[in-house]
């Protein structure tokens, strides 16, 4: 079972998908791509960001491009700042898939400290 959150980035209005249970499994990326097969995802580029201990993958799909990031702390993220509609579709697909569970979050928890005070 993989558990994810569909949430804003910290201090941002842009949404992302955070996987916090399951990315440590060797099968995570193949399982994720399989769960998203409806949108025909293809990894078109990989960048090893050794200074951040993460790998960034560019993924092209039928709904547009997005980025998949996986780090050594067993976290993974799907980001698509310029393709928020595509990210919404990814969330819909994952939420229906039996291997993925969505954890609901309070969006206010991700606001900047100054924004929370106002």
RAFEN-V619105 format. One record per residue. N is the residue number from 0. RES is the residue in one small letter. PSI is psi in whole degrees, -180 to 180 (999 if undefined). D_LAST is the distance of its C-alpha to the last C-alpha in Angstrom with 2 decimals. Layout:
N_RES_PSI_D_LAST ; N_RES_PSI_D_LAST
This chain:
0_x_135_38.32 ; 1_x_136_35.35 ; 2_x_135_31.82 ; 3_x_163_28.92 ; 4_x_135_25.26 ; 5_x_108_24.04 ; 6_x_167_20.49 ; 7_x_154_18.09 ; 8_x_157_18.84 ; 9_x_124_16.55 ; 10_x_21_13.69 ; 11_x_158_15.52 ; 12_x_-12_15.85 ; 13_x_136_19.57 ; 14_x_159_21.15 ; 15_x_171_23.90 ; 16_x_125_26.33 ; 17_x_123_26.60 ; 18_x_120_29.91 ; 19_x_-6_29.88 ; 20_x_116_33.10 ; 21_x_-26_36.23 ; 22_x_-17_35.82 ; 23_x_-16_38.16 ; 24_x_141_40.99 ; 25_x_-31_43.48 ; 26_x_2_43.44 ; 27_x_-55_39.68 ; 28_x_-47_39.93 ; 29_x_-40_43.06 ; 30_x_-41_41.59 ; 31_x_-49_38.37 ; 32_x_-36_40.43 ; 33_x_-42_42.70 ; 34_x_-26_39.85 ; 35_x_13_38.75 ; 36_x_-27_42.34 ; 37_x_-32_41.72 ; 38_x_6_39.76 ; 39_x_59_42.45 ; 40_x_139_40.43 ; 41_x_124_42.33 ; 42_x_119_41.28 ; 43_x_-7_42.13 ; 44_x_146_41.01 ; 45_x_133_40.29 ; 46_x_120_38.86 ; 47_x_108_39.21 ; 48_x_75_36.41 ; 49_x_-31_38.17 ; 50_x_-22_35.84 ; 51_x_1_32.98 ; 52_x_45_35.40 ; 53_x_160_34.63 ; 54_x_130_36.46 ; 55_x_128_34.90 ; 56_x_132_36.80 ; 57_x_130_36.66 ; 58_x_124_37.49 ; 59_x_146_38.81 ; 60_x_176_39.08 ; 61_x_-18_39.94 ; 62_x_10_36.25 ; 63_x_-177_35.57 ; 64_x_146_34.78 ; 65_x_169_32.42 ; 66_x_136_32.20 ; 67_x_123_33.05 ; 68_x_135_32.22 ; 69_x_131_33.91 ; 70_x_176_33.69 ; 71_x_-6_35.77 ; 72_x_17_33.17 ; 73_x_36_34.07 ; 74_x_152_31.00 ; 75_x_150_31.20 ; 76_x_144_28.82 ; 77_x_125_29.40 ; 78_x_144_27.34 ; 79_x_68_27.78 ; 80_x_-38_25.10 ; 81_x_9_27.39 ; 82_x_57_28.76 ; 83_x_-32_26.02 ; 84_x_-39_28.55 ; 85_x_-41_30.98 ; 86_x_-38_28.57 ; 87_x_-41_28.09 ; 88_x_-40_31.89 ; 89_x_-44_32.20 ; 90_x_-44_29.89 ; 91_x_-43_32.11 ; 92_x_-45_35.23 ; 93_x_-40_34.11 ; 94_x_-21_32.92 ; 95_x_-13_36.47 ; 96_x_136_38.32 ; 97_x_-19_39.89 ; 98_x_-4_39.23 ; 99_x_137_35.44 ; 100_x_131_32.95 ; 101_x_130_29.34 ; 102_x_123_26.79 ; 103_x_147_23.80 ; 104_x_162_20.35 ; 105_x_114_16.79 ; 106_x_-28_15.03 ; 107_x_-25_11.68 ; 108_x_-15_13.82 ; 109_x_6_14.20 ; 110_x_158_10.78 ; 111_x_152_10.35 ; 112_x_-44_9.20 ; 113_x_-37_6.79 ; 114_x_-33_5.40 ; 115_x_-31_5.56 ; 116_x_-24_3.83 ; 117_x_999_0.00
